[in-house]
Amino acid sequence: VELVESGGGLVQPGGSLRLSCTVSGIIGSINVMGWYRQAQGKEREWVATITSAGSLNYEDSVKGRFTISGNKVEKTVYLQMNSLKPKDTAVYYCHFIGFLYGANYWGKGILVTVSS
């Protein structure tokens, strides 16, 4: 199984970034796709999820600024991040849950830094 993340980097406050993550090598389809993040010195926290039925959920602090989307066929999840704030600085991890046995798959993480 391989997960490939891209799109992170350094951006000024108020700027935008788009993260993407593709999983390959798994058997069966994807049930849930999502993103988590971990700021330095803090625990990993949930950011957003999208289910196979198209249900979207967001952590309160990112509502209205972040948009999650996904392609079930390509097994790719995206996170469009707008109006970024310094407190959004973290390592972002993509996460997939498969229908088969409910297996969990995690990306290695990609750094997003919001700073002037």
N, CA, C and O atoms as a GROMACS GRO file, in nm:
protein
  464
    1VAL      N    1   0.085  -0.118   0.000
    1VAL     CA    2   0.000   0.000   0.000
    1VAL      C    3   0.089   0.124   0.000
    1VAL      O    4   0.188   0.132   0.073
    2GLU      N    5   0.053   0.218  -0.082
    2GLU     CA    6   0.130   0.342  -0.090
    2GLU      C    7   0.036   0.460  -0.089
    2GLU      O    8  -0.066   0.462  -0.158
    3LEU      N    9   0.071   0.561  -0.009
    3LEU     CA   10  -0.003   0.686  -0.005
    3LEU      C   11   0.091   0.798  -0.044
    3LEU      O   12   0.200   0.811   0.013
    4VAL      N   13   0.051   0.879  -0.138
    4VAL     CA   14   0.135   0.989  -0.186
    4VAL      C   15   0.061   1.120  -0.163
    4VAL      O   16  -0.046   1.144  -0.218
    5GLU      N   17   0.121   1.204  -0.080
    5GLU     CA   18   0.064   1.335  -0.047
    5GLU      C   19   0.142   1.445  -0.120
    5GLU      O   20   0.261   1.431  -0.145
    6SER      N   21   0.074   1.551  -0.152
    6SER     CA   22   0.140   1.665  -0.214
    6SER      C   23   0.063   1.792  -0.184
    6SER      O   24  -0.052   1.789  -0.142
    7GLY      N   25   0.130   1.905  -0.208
    7GLY     CA   26   0.062   2.033  -0.198
    7GLY      C   27   0.097   2.118  -0.078
    7GLY      O   28   0.051   2.232  -0.068
    8GLY      N   29   0.174   2.066   0.013
    8GLY     CA   30   0.209   2.144   0.131
    8GLY      C   31   0.313   2.250   0.100
    8GLY      O   32   0.359   2.263  -0.014
    9GLY      N   33   0.350   2.326   0.203
    9GLY     CA   34   0.452   2.428   0.185
    9GLY      C   35   0.432   2.547   0.275
    9GLY      O   36   0.357   2.542   0.373
   10LEU      N   37   0.499   2.655   0.240
   10LEU     CA   38   0.492   2.780   0.316
   10LEU      C   39   0.399   2.878   0.247
   10LEU      O   40   0.408   2.899   0.126
   11VAL      N   41   0.309   2.938   0.324
   11VAL     CA   42   0.216   3.035   0.269
   11VAL      C   43   0.195   3.146   0.372
   11VAL      O   44   0.205   3.124   0.492
   12GLN      N   45   0.166   3.265   0.322
   12GLN     CA   46   0.142   3.378   0.412
   12GLN      C   47   0.001   3.370   0.469
   12GLN      O   48  -0.088   3.310   0.408
   13PRO      N   49  -0.020   3.431   0.585
   13PRO     CA   50  -0.156   3.436   0.640
   13PRO      C   51  -0.253   3.494   0.538
   13PRO      O   52  -0.224   3.592   0.470
   14GLY      N   53  -0.370   3.430   0.529
   14GLY     CA   54  -0.469   3.471   0.431
   14GLY      C   55  -0.457   3.399   0.299
   14GLY      O   56  -0.545   3.411   0.214
   15GLY      N   57  -0.350   3.327   0.281
   15GLY     CA   58  -0.327   3.256   0.156
   15GLY      C   59  -0.399   3.123   0.147
   15GLY      O   60  -0.476   3.086   0.237
   16SER      N   61  -0.374   3.052   0.039
   16SER     CA   62  -0.442   2.924   0.012
   16SER      C   63  -0.341   2.817  -0.027
   16SER      O   64  -0.235   2.845  -0.082
   17LEU      N   65  -0.378   2.694   0.004
   17LEU     CA   66  -0.304   2.577  -0.040
   17LEU      C   67  -0.405   2.466  -0.069
   17LEU      O   68  -0.515   2.464  -0.012
   18ARG      N   69  -0.367   2.375  -0.157
   18ARG     CA   70  -0.450   2.258  -0.186
   18ARG      C   71  -0.367   2.133  -0.166
   18ARG      O   72  -0.266   2.112  -0.234
   19LEU      N   73  -0.410   2.051  -0.072
   19LEU     CA   74  -0.343   1.924  -0.047
   19LEU      C   75  -0.414   1.814  -0.125
   19LEU      O   76  -0.535   1.818  -0.146
   20SER      N   77  -0.335   1.716  -0.167
   20SER     CA   78  -0.394   1.599  -0.230
   20SER      C   79  -0.324   1.474  -0.180
   20SER      O   80  -0.208   1.479  -0.138
   21CYS      N   81  -0.395   1.362  -0.184
   21CYS     CA   82  -0.339   1.237  -0.136
   21CYS      C   83  -0.405   1.123  -0.212
   21CYS      O   84  -0.528   1.115  -0.219
   22THR      N   85  -0.324   1.036  -0.269
   22THR     CA   86  -0.373   0.921  -0.343
   22THR      C   87  -0.322   0.793  -0.279
   22THR      O   88  -0.204   0.781  -0.246
   23VAL      N   89  -0.412   0.697  -0.262
   23VAL     CA   90  -0.374   0.568  -0.207
   23VAL      C   91  -0.381   0.464  -0.318
   23VAL      O   92  -0.472   0.465  -0.400
   24SER      N   93  -0.284   0.376  -0.319
   24SER     CA   94  -0.282   0.269  -0.419
   24SER      C   95  -0.241   0.139  -0.352
   24SER      O   96  -0.180   0.138  -0.245
   25GLY      N   97  -0.278   0.028  -0.417
   25GLY     CA   98  -0.238  -0.101  -0.367
   25GLY      C   99  -0.332  -0.165  -0.267
   25GLY      O  100  -0.300  -0.270  -0.211
   26ILE      N  101  -0.449  -0.103  -0.244
   26ILE     CA  102  -0.543  -0.164  -0.151
   26ILE      C  103  -0.649  -0.240  -0.229
   26ILE      O  104  -0.678  -0.212  -0.345
   27ILE      N  105  -0.707  -0.337  -0.162
   27ILE     CA  106  -0.812  -0.418  -0.222
   27ILE      C  107  -0.947  -0.362  -0.182
   27ILE      O  108  -0.971  -0.332  -0.065
   28GLY      N  109  -1.035  -0.347  -0.279
   28GLY     CA  110  -1.168  -0.298  -0.248
   28GLY      C  111  -1.178  -0.147  -0.255
   28GLY      O  112  -1.081  -0.078  -0.286
   29SER      N  113  -1.295  -0.100  -0.226
   29SER     CA  114  -1.321   0.043  -0.238
   29SER      C  115  -1.304   0.115  -0.104
   29SER      O  116  -1.285   0.053   0.001
   30ILE      N  117  -1.312   0.246  -0.113
   30ILE     CA  118  -1.290   0.331   0.003
   30ILE      C  119  -1.424   0.374   0.064
   30ILE      O  120  -1.516   0.412  -0.008
   31ASN      N  121  -1.434   0.367   0.195
   31ASN     CA  122  -1.554   0.408   0.266
   31ASN      C  123  -1.547   0.553   0.312
   31ASN      O  124  -1.641   0.630   0.293
   32VAL      N  125  -1.434   0.589   0.371
   32VAL     CA  126  -1.418   0.724   0.425
   32VAL      C  127  -1.280   0.777   0.388
   32VAL      O  128  -1.181   0.704   0.392
   33MET      N  129  -1.275   0.904   0.350
   33MET     CA  130  -1.148   0.972   0.324
   33MET      C  131  -1.142   1.095   0.412
   33MET      O  132  -1.244   1.161   0.434
   34GLY      N  133  -1.024   1.128   0.462
   34GLY     CA  134  -1.019   1.242   0.551
   34GLY      C  135  -0.880   1.299   0.568
   34GLY      O  136  -0.782   1.250   0.512
   35TRP      N  137  -0.876   1.404   0.648
   35TRP     CA  138  -0.750   1.470   0.682
   35TRP      C  139  -0.744   1.494   0.832
   35TRP      O  140  -0.844   1.528   0.896
   36TYR      N  141  -0.625   1.477   0.887
   36TYR     CA  142  -0.594   1.509   1.025
   36TYR      C  143  -0.472   1.602   1.022
   36TYR      O  144  -0.406   1.616   0.919
   37ARG      N  145  -0.444   1.664   1.135
   37ARG     CA  146  -0.323   1.746   1.144
   37ARG      C  147  -0.266   1.739   1.284
   37ARG      O  148  -0.336   1.712   1.382
   38GLN      N  149  -0.136   1.765   1.292
   38GLN     CA  150  -0.068   1.764   1.421
   38GLN      C  151   0.029   1.881   1.425
   38GLN      O  152   0.127   1.884   1.352
   39ALA      N  153  -0.001   1.976   1.512
   39ALA     CA  154   0.089   2.088   1.534
   39ALA      C  155   0.200   2.046   1.629
   39ALA      O  156   0.185   1.952   1.707
   40GLN      N  157   0.310   2.116   1.622
   40GLN     CA  158   0.424   2.082   1.706
   40GLN      C  159   0.387   2.088   1.853
   40GLN      O  160   0.331   2.188   1.900
   41GLY      N  161   0.416   1.982   1.926
   41GLY     CA  162   0.387   1.977   2.068
   41GLY      C  163   0.244   1.945   2.104
   41GLY      O  164   0.207   1.947   2.222
   42LYS      N  165   0.161   1.916   2.004
   42LYS     CA  166   0.020   1.887   2.029
   42LYS      C  167  -0.016   1.750   1.973
   42LYS      O  168   0.058   1.691   1.895
   43GLU      N  169  -0.133   1.702   2.014
   43GLU     CA  170  -0.180   1.573   1.965
   43GLU      C  171  -0.240   1.589   1.825
   43GLU      O  172  -0.282   1.698   1.785
   44ARG      N  173  -0.243   1.478   1.753
   44ARG     CA  174  -0.306   1.480   1.622
   44ARG      C  175  -0.455   1.504   1.637
   44ARG      O  176  -0.520   1.445   1.725
   45GLU      N  177  -0.511   1.590   1.552
   45GLU     CA  178  -0.653   1.620   1.558
   45GLU      C  179  -0.718   1.601   1.422
   45GLU      O  180  -0.656   1.616   1.317
   46TRP      N  181  -0.844   1.568   1.428
   46TRP     CA  182  -0.923   1.550   1.306
   46TRP      C  183  -0.954   1.685   1.244
   46TRP      O  184  -0.981   1.781   1.315
   47VAL      N  185  -0.949   1.692   1.110
   47VAL     CA  186  -0.978   1.816   1.038
   47VAL      C  187  -1.108   1.805   0.957
   47VAL      O  188  -1.197   1.889   0.970
   48ALA      N  189  -1.118   1.702   0.875
   48ALA     CA  190  -1.235   1.690   0.788
   48ALA      C  191  -1.244   1.549   0.733
   48ALA      O  192  -1.143   1.479   0.720
   49THR      N  193  -1.367   1.506   0.700
   49THR     CA  194  -1.388   1.378   0.637
   49THR      C  195  -1.495   1.388   0.530
   49THR      O  196  -1.582   1.475   0.534
   50ILE      N  197  -1.485   1.297   0.433
   50ILE     CA  198  -1.588   1.279   0.331
   50ILE      C  199  -1.613   1.130   0.319
   50ILE      O  200  -1.520   1.051   0.307
   51THR      N  201  -1.741   1.092   0.322
   51THR     CA  202  -1.775   0.952   0.314
   51THR      C  203  -1.806   0.912   0.170
   51THR      O  204  -1.819   0.998   0.082
   52SER      N  205  -1.818   0.783   0.147
   52SER     CA  206  -1.849   0.734   0.013
   52SER      C  207  -1.987   0.780  -0.033
   52SER      O  208  -2.014   0.786  -0.153
   53ALA      N  209  -2.073   0.813   0.064
   53ALA     CA  210  -2.206   0.864   0.030
   53ALA      C  211  -2.205   1.013   0.004
   53ALA      O  212  -2.307   1.071  -0.032
   54GLY      N  213  -2.089   1.076   0.023
   54GLY     CA  214  -2.077   1.219  -0.004
   54GLY      C  215  -2.100   1.309   0.115
   54GLY      O  216  -2.106   1.431   0.100
   55SER      N  217  -2.112   1.252   0.233
   55SER     CA  218  -2.131   1.332   0.354
   55SER      C  219  -2.000   1.400   0.393
   55SER      O  220  -1.894   1.338   0.397
   56LEU      N  221  -2.010   1.530   0.422
   56LEU     CA  222  -1.893   1.610   0.458
   56LEU      C  223  -1.902   1.652   0.604
   56LEU      O  224  -2.009   1.686   0.654
   57ASN      N  225  -1.788   1.649   0.672
   57ASN     CA  226  -1.782   1.697   0.809
   57ASN      C  227  -1.651   1.769   0.832
   57ASN      O  228  -1.546   1.730   0.781
   58TYR      N  229  -1.660   1.877   0.911
   58TYR     CA  230  -1.542   1.961   0.935
   58TYR      C  231  -1.528   1.992   1.084
   58TYR      O  232  -1.627   2.005   1.156
   59GLU      N  233  -1.406   2.003   1.126
   59GLU     CA  234  -1.376   2.053   1.260
   59GLU      C  235  -1.416   2.201   1.263
   59GLU      O  236  -1.402   2.271   1.163
   60ASP      N  237  -1.466   2.247   1.375
   60ASP     CA  238  -1.525   2.381   1.382
   60ASP      C  239  -1.431   2.492   1.336
   60ASP      O  240  -1.475   2.586   1.270
   61SER      N  241  -1.305   2.484   1.370
   61SER     CA  242  -1.214   2.595   1.340
   61SER      C  243  -1.183   2.609   1.191
   61SER      O  244  -1.129   2.712   1.150
   62VAL      N  245  -1.215   2.508   1.110
   62VAL     CA  246  -1.186   2.517   0.968
   62VAL      C  247  -1.312   2.534   0.883
   62VAL      O  248  -1.302   2.552   0.761
   63LYS      N  249  -1.428   2.528   0.946
   63LYS     CA  250  -1.553   2.544   0.871
   63LYS      C  251  -1.556   2.678   0.800
   63LYS      O  252  -1.523   2.782   0.858
   64GLY      N  253  -1.595   2.675   0.674
   64GLY     CA  254  -1.602   2.797   0.596
   64GLY      C  255  -1.471   2.837   0.532
   64GLY      O  256  -1.467   2.927   0.448
   65ARG      N  257  -1.362   2.770   0.572
   65ARG     CA  258  -1.231   2.802   0.514
   65ARG      C  259  -1.172   2.684   0.436
   65ARG      O  260  -1.105   2.704   0.335
   66PHE      N  261  -1.197   2.565   0.484
   66PHE     CA  262  -1.143   2.444   0.420
   66PHE      C  263  -1.256   2.369   0.350
   66PHE      O  264  -1.370   2.369   0.395
   67THR      N  265  -1.221   2.305   0.238
   67THR     CA  266  -1.316   2.223   0.165
   67THR      C  267  -1.251   2.089   0.131
   67THR      O  268  -1.146   2.084   0.068
   68ILE      N  269  -1.316   1.982   0.175
   68ILE     CA  270  -1.266   1.849   0.142
   68ILE      C  271  -1.344   1.795   0.024
   68ILE      O  272  -1.464   1.818   0.011
   69SER      N  273  -1.274   1.723  -0.063
   69SER     CA  274  -1.339   1.657  -0.176
   69SER      C  275  -1.261   1.530  -0.206
   69SER      O  276  -1.150   1.511  -0.157
   70GLY      N  277  -1.322   1.444  -0.285
   70GLY     CA  278  -1.255   1.318  -0.313
   70GLY      C  279  -1.303   1.253  -0.441
   70GLY      O  280  -1.410   1.284  -0.492
   71ASN      N  281  -1.221   1.164  -0.490
   71ASN     CA  282  -1.254   1.086  -0.608
   71ASN      C  283  -1.241   0.939  -0.569
   71ASN      O  284  -1.130   0.888  -0.549
   72LYS      N  285  -1.357   0.870  -0.558
   72LYS     CA  286  -1.354   0.731  -0.510
   72LYS      C  287  -1.286   0.639  -0.610
   72LYS      O  288  -1.218   0.544  -0.571
   73VAL      N  289  -1.305   0.665  -0.736
   73VAL     CA  290  -1.246   0.580  -0.839
   73VAL      C  291  -1.094   0.592  -0.838
   73VAL      O  292  -1.023   0.492  -0.846
   74GLU      N  293  -1.046   0.715  -0.829
   74GLU     CA  294  -0.901   0.736  -0.828
   74GLU      C  295  -0.843   0.722  -0.688
   74GLU      O  296  -0.721   0.725  -0.670
   75LYS      N  297  -0.931   0.705  -0.588
   75LYS     CA  298  -0.887   0.689  -0.448
   75LYS      C  299  -0.796   0.805  -0.408
   75LYS      O  300  -0.686   0.787  -0.357
   76THR      N  301  -0.847   0.924  -0.434
   76THR     CA  302  -0.773   1.046  -0.405
   76THR      C  303  -0.860   1.139  -0.323
   76THR      O  304  -0.980   1.154  -0.350
   77VAL      N  305  -0.801   1.202  -0.224
   77VAL     CA  306  -0.871   1.299  -0.141
   77VAL      C  307  -0.796   1.432  -0.150
   77VAL      O  308  -0.674   1.437  -0.157
   78TYR      N  309  -0.874   1.540  -0.148
   78TYR     CA  310  -0.819   1.675  -0.158
   78TYR      C  311  -0.864   1.756  -0.037
   78TYR      O  312  -0.967   1.729   0.025
   79LEU      N  313  -0.782   1.857  -0.005
   79LEU     CA  314  -0.821   1.953   0.098
   79LEU      C  315  -0.782   2.091   0.048
   79LEU      O  316  -0.664   2.127   0.046
   80GLN      N  317  -0.882   2.168   0.009
   80GLN     CA  318  -0.860   2.306  -0.031
   80GLN      C  319  -0.865   2.393   0.094
   80GLN      O  320  -0.965   2.396   0.165
   81MET      N  321  -0.756   2.463   0.120
   81MET     CA  322  -0.746   2.544   0.242
   81MET      C  323  -0.733   2.691   0.203
   81MET      O  324  -0.635   2.731   0.139
   82ASN      N  325  -0.831   2.769   0.240
   82ASN     CA  326  -0.832   2.912   0.212
   82ASN      C  327  -0.826   2.991   0.343
   82ASN      O  328  -0.849   2.937   0.451
   83SER      N  329  -0.795   3.118   0.331
   83SER     CA  330  -0.788   3.208   0.448
   83SER      C  331  -0.704   3.145   0.559
   83SER      O  332  -0.745   3.143   0.676
   84LEU      N  333  -0.590   3.095   0.523
   84LEU     CA  334  -0.507   3.024   0.620
   84LEU      C  335  -0.458   3.116   0.729
   84LEU      O  336  -0.431   3.234   0.707
   85LYS      N  337  -0.446   3.060   0.849
   85LYS     CA  338  -0.402   3.132   0.967
   85LYS      C  339  -0.277   3.065   1.025
   85LYS      O  340  -0.254   2.946   1.002
   86PRO      N  341  -0.198   3.140   1.099
   86PRO     CA  342  -0.080   3.077   1.160
   86PRO      C  343  -0.114   2.954   1.243
   86PRO      O  344  -0.034   2.860   1.249
   87LYS      N  345  -0.230   2.952   1.306
   87LYS     CA  346  -0.267   2.838   1.388
   87LYS      C  347  -0.298   2.714   1.305
   87LYS      O  348  -0.315   2.605   1.361
   88ASP      N  349  -0.306   2.729   1.172
   88ASP     CA  350  -0.325   2.613   1.085
   88ASP      C  351  -0.192   2.542   1.057
   88ASP      O  352  -0.190   2.436   0.996
   89THR      N  353  -0.083   2.601   1.102
   89THR     CA  354   0.048   2.540   1.081
   89THR      C  355   0.053   2.404   1.150
   89THR      O  356   0.028   2.392   1.270
   90ALA      N  357   0.086   2.301   1.072
   90ALA     CA  358   0.088   2.165   1.125
   90ALA      C  359   0.136   2.070   1.016
   90ALA      O  360   0.149   2.107   0.899
   91VAL      N  361   0.160   1.948   1.057
   91VAL     CA  362   0.179   1.839   0.960
   91VAL      C  363   0.040   1.780   0.935
   91VAL      O  364  -0.031   1.741   1.028
   92TYR      N  365   0.004   1.774   0.810
   92TYR     CA  366  -0.128   1.724   0.771
   92TYR      C  367  -0.116   1.580   0.720
   92TYR      O  368  -0.028   1.548   0.641
   93TYR      N  369  -0.207   1.495   0.768
   93TYR     CA  370  -0.205   1.353   0.733
   93TYR      C  371  -0.336   1.316   0.663
   93TYR      O  372  -0.444   1.350   0.711
   94CYS      N  373  -0.324   1.248   0.550
   94CYS     CA  374  -0.445   1.196   0.489
   94CYS      C  375  -0.477   1.060   0.552
   94CYS      O  376  -0.389   0.991   0.604
   95HIS      N  377  -0.604   1.024   0.545
   95HIS     CA  378  -0.651   0.903   0.611
   95HIS      C  379  -0.762   0.842   0.527
   95HIS      O  380  -0.853   0.911   0.482
   96PHE      N  381  -0.752   0.710   0.507
   96PHE     CA  382  -0.853   0.636   0.433
   96PHE      C  383  -0.901   0.519   0.518
   96PHE      O  384  -0.823   0.457   0.590
   97ILE      N  385  -1.030   0.490   0.508
   97ILE     CA  386  -1.086   0.370   0.568
   97ILE      C  387  -1.151   0.289   0.457
   97ILE      O  388  -1.241   0.337   0.388
   98GLY      N  389  -1.106   0.166   0.441
   98GLY     CA  390  -1.161   0.081   0.337
   98GLY      C  391  -1.284   0.006   0.383
   98GLY      O  392  -1.304  -0.016   0.503
   99PHE      N  393  -1.368  -0.034   0.286
   99PHE     CA  394  -1.484  -0.116   0.318
   99PHE      C  395  -1.442  -0.254   0.367
   99PHE      O  396  -1.507  -0.312   0.454
  100LEU      N  397  -1.334  -0.306   0.311
  100LEU     CA  398  -1.289  -0.440   0.344
  100LEU      C  399  -1.224  -0.441   0.481
  100LEU      O  400  -1.113  -0.389   0.498
  101TYR      N  401  -1.291  -0.499   0.577
  101TYR     CA  402  -1.241  -0.512   0.716
  101TYR      C  403  -1.226  -0.377   0.787
  101TYR      O  404  -1.176  -0.373   0.899
  102GLY      N  405  -1.267  -0.269   0.724
  102GLY     CA  406  -1.252  -0.138   0.787
  102GLY      C  407  -1.107  -0.099   0.806
  102GLY      O  408  -1.073  -0.028   0.901
  103ALA      N  409  -1.021  -0.143   0.718
  103ALA     CA  410  -0.879  -0.116   0.731
  103ALA      C  411  -0.849   0.033   0.722
  103ALA      O  412  -0.910   0.105   0.642
  104ASN      N  413  -0.756   0.079   0.804
  104ASN     CA  414  -0.715   0.219   0.807
  104ASN      C  415  -0.581   0.237   0.738
  104ASN      O  416  -0.490   0.156   0.753
  105TYR      N  417  -0.572   0.345   0.661
  105TYR     CA  418  -0.448   0.377   0.592
  105TYR      C  419  -0.413   0.523   0.618
  105TYR      O  420  -0.498   0.611   0.607
  106TRP      N  421  -0.287   0.548   0.653
  106TRP     CA  422  -0.241   0.682   0.686
  106TRP      C  423  -0.129   0.726   0.594
  106TRP      O  424  -0.041   0.647   0.558
  107GLY      N  425  -0.133   0.854   0.555
  107GLY     CA  426  -0.021   0.912   0.484
  107GLY      C  427   0.092   0.941   0.580
  107GLY      O  428   0.075   0.938   0.702
  108LYS      N  429   0.209   0.971   0.525
  108LYS     CA  430   0.326   0.999   0.608
  108LYS      C  431   0.325   1.140   0.664
  108LYS      O  432   0.399   1.170   0.757
  109GLY      N  433   0.241   1.224   0.608
  109GLY     CA  434   0.231   1.361   0.657
  109GLY      C  435   0.300   1.461   0.566
  109GLY      O  436   0.404   1.432   0.506
  110ILE      N  437   0.241   1.578   0.557
  110ILE     CA  438   0.297   1.685   0.475
  110ILE      C  439   0.287   1.815   0.553
  110ILE      O  440   0.183   1.846   0.612
  111LEU      N  441   0.395   1.892   0.553
  111LEU     CA  442   0.402   2.012   0.636
  111LEU      C  443   0.337   2.130   0.567
  111LEU      O  444   0.362   2.160   0.450
  112VAL      N  445   0.252   2.197   0.644
  112VAL     CA  446   0.192   2.324   0.603
  112VAL      C  447   0.235   2.430   0.704
  112VAL      O  448   0.209   2.415   0.824
  113THR      N  449   0.299   2.535   0.656
  113THR     CA  450   0.346   2.642   0.743
  113THR      C  451   0.283   2.773   0.698
  113THR      O  452   0.297   2.814   0.584
  114VAL      N  453   0.211   2.837   0.791
  114VAL     CA  454   0.148   2.966   0.762
  114VAL      C  455   0.221   3.072   0.842
  114VAL      O  456   0.212   3.078   0.964
  115SER      N  457   0.294   3.156   0.769
  115SER     CA  458   0.378   3.254   0.837
  115SER      C  459   0.410   3.368   0.742
  115SER      O  460   0.422   3.350   0.621
  116SER      N  461   0.425   3.487   0.801
  116SER     CA  462   0.466   3.602   0.720
  116SER      C  463   0.617   3.620   0.726
  116SER      O  464   0.671   3.712   0.664
   0.00000   0.00000   0.00000
